[in-house]
Amino acid sequence: MSFDTPLTTPTLTTSHPAFDEFDGAFTLAEPGDGQRWSTWPSITPTERGPQPYPSWLVTSAAAFDTELGIVKTGKEGDVFLIERGVPDDGSGNPGPSCLLAAKRYRGLETSDFHRSAQYQEGRRMRNTRDTRAIARGSSYGRGVASGRWAFAEFEALCRAHAAGVPVPYPVQVNSTEVLMEFIGDGRTAAPRLAQVRGRRDELEPLFDQTFEIMRSFARAGVAHGDLSAYNLLVHDARVVVIDLPQLVDVAANPSGLDFLHRDVTNVCTWFSRHGLDRDAESFFAELVAELW
């Protein structure tokens, strides 16, 4: 999950000055190759993360989004590393910057996420035209479906963040792209739980944190739906859960309890295989008790 070669920031070009509506300042820089203007100013408040915004987040309209490389590929989309920063205004001092993870959903024709219908049982779409287009599999419908997954993940991240669940801070959603806090050190992403090796006493607190994540979901009436050692990050001894687009309403979805049981089984099986025996059925019973 690290980059093998040094990554360089593209050269900035100068053109007509652009006004920064947030900072009240002009910048002469223009985006170069691999860059774009920050998309923050162009989205609506409902497409931005929960307030108060974290102090590290760059919200300046003068900022550029610079693509630094790919972090990982997934079933439904790919995650890229983005640096959002205010370029040097000519004084020799670049402005503030932050690293973000950009998850970009692919169209259904190139996605491996074939079980989406199961996760969506119990959900409703207000726009019947969109519903019909998705069912027909038209090009418009495929675009709607990709955007729908992006918004579903963003909303799930916001909901989890508000409930105190350790997730990356959801920065914004824009069409089929979700921007979120990058979890890692420098430009190196935090390892997934599947990459962690440790003694029993080192694994125990990681399991406890993971179970608390599942408990928090259960108290909210939902299950992750696809939880495993591959979508749990470990950063500074802290477990962070990712990949939430399929968050399942356990009561509304006919397969809700099955998804919850699978989550628990996946987690307990992984820890048991690594020397920390955990009985999935007993932990499943605990979570069911939290639901009702």
Secondary structure as UniProt FT lines:
FT   STRAND          13..20
FT   TURN            21..24
FT   STRAND          25..30
FT   TURN            33..34
FT   STRAND          35..37
FT   HELIX           40..42
FT   HELIX           45..47
FT   TURN            55..56
FT   TURN            61..62
FT   STRAND          64..73
FT   STRAND          77..85
FT   STRAND          97..105
FT   HELIX           108..110
FT   TURN            114..115
FT   HELIX           116..120
FT   TURN            121..122
FT   HELIX           128..136
FT   HELIX           139..162
FT   TURN            163..164
FT   STRAND          170..174
FT   TURN            175..176
FT   STRAND          177..181
FT   STRAND          184..185
FT   TURN            186..187
FT   STRAND          188..189
FT   HELIX           193..195
FT   HELIX           200..219
FT   TURN            220..221
FT   STRAND          222..223
FT   TURN            229..230
FT   STRAND          232..235
FT   TURN            236..237
FT   STRAND          238..241
FT   TURN            245..246
FT   STRAND          248..249
FT   TURN            250..252
FT   TURN            254..255
FT   HELIX           256..273
FT   TURN            274..275
FT   HELIX           280..291
//
